Amino acid sequence: MTKKNNFFAVIRPYRNDFITNPKEQEDKIMSDHFHYLESLLKQKQLFLAGPTLIPEDPFGIIILEVETEEQAKELLEKDPSIKAGIQNIADFRPIRLSLTRN
């Protein structure tokens, strides 16, 4: 059995009014972003993902569960919102999940 590792990423939109003033094309890309993350969850490569709820300081958190750092980076770079340039990877690092529920 191959050991899985966790990687933490913070993704930030390219502008601060992203949540309060979305453009139509951004809504489509963010829908694709959601479905992409959903597919990673089904493949057991995503541990958790979600946005913060403060509109003035928007960002999302993603924790991946994969074998290597290269795999994690590749998955993030394939995210439709990253590829389209409407979000960027603001922080990325390995993380040990010491305590989790279930």
C-alpha positions in Angstrom: 0.0 0.0 0.0 1.4 3.4 -1.0 1.6 6.1 1.7 -0.6 9.1 1.2 0.6 12.6 2.1 -1.4 15.7 2.7 -0.8 19.1 1.1 -2.4 22.4 2.1 -3.1 25.2 -0.3 -4.6 28.6 -0.1 -6.1 29.9 -3.3 -7.0 33.6 -3.7 -9.0 35.3 -6.4 -7.3 37.8 -8.6 -9.5 40.7 -7.3 -11.0 41.4 -3.9 -14.5 42.1 -5.1 -14.6 38.6 -6.7 -17.4 37.3 -4.4 -19.5 40.5 -4.2 -19.2 41.4 -7.9 -18.8 38.3 -10.0 -18.7 38.5 -13.8 -20.7 36.0 -15.8 -17.6 34.2 -17.2 -16.2 33.9 -13.7 -19.4 32.1 -12.5 -18.9 29.5 -15.2 -15.3 29.0 -14.3 -16.1 28.7 -10.6 -18.8 26.1 -11.4 -16.1 24.1 -13.3 -13.7 24.7 -10.3 -16.4 23.2 -7.9 -17.0 20.2 -10.2 -13.2 19.6 -10.6 -12.8 19.5 -6.8 -15.8 17.3 -6.5 -14.2 14.8 -8.9 -11.0 14.9 -6.8 -13.1 14.1 -3.7 -14.6 11.1 -5.5 -11.1 9.9 -6.4 -10.0 10.3 -2.8 -7.4 12.9 -3.8 -9.2 15.7 -2.0 -9.5 15.7 1.8 -11.4 19.0 2.1 -12.0 22.3 0.3 -14.0 25.4 0.9 -14.0 29.2 0.8 -13.8 31.6 3.7 -16.9 33.7 4.4 -15.5 37.2 4.7 -16.3 39.0 1.4 -13.6 41.6 1.9 -10.8 39.0 2.2 -11.8 36.1 -0.1 -9.7 32.9 -0.3 -10.3 29.2 -0.4 -8.6 26.3 1.4 -7.8 23.0 -0.2 -6.2 19.9 1.5 -5.1 17.2 -1.0 -4.3 13.6 -0.1 -1.8 12.2 -2.7 1.5 10.4 -2.8 3.9 13.3 -3.8 4.2 17.0 -3.8 4.5 17.0 -7.6 1.1 15.3 -7.8 -0.5 17.9 -5.5 1.0 20.8 -7.5 -0.2 19.2 -10.7 -3.7 18.8 -9.4 -3.8 22.4 -8.3 -2.5 23.7 -11.6 -5.2 21.7 -13.5 -7.9 23.5 -11.5 -10.1 25.4 -14.0 -9.9 28.6 -11.9 -6.1 28.5 -11.6 -5.8 27.7 -15.4 -8.1 30.6 -16.2 -6.1 33.0 -14.0 -9.0 34.1 -11.9 -7.4 32.5 -8.8 -3.9 31.8 -7.8 -2.0 29.6 -5.4 -1.2 32.0 -2.5 0.3 29.3 -0.2 1.2 25.7 -0.6 2.9 23.4 1.9 2.9 19.8 3.2 0.8 19.3 6.2 0.3 16.5 8.8 -3.3 16.0 9.8 -2.7 14.9 13.4 -6.3 15.0 14.5 -9.4 14.5 12.3 -12.9 13.4 12.9 -13.7 10.1 11.2 
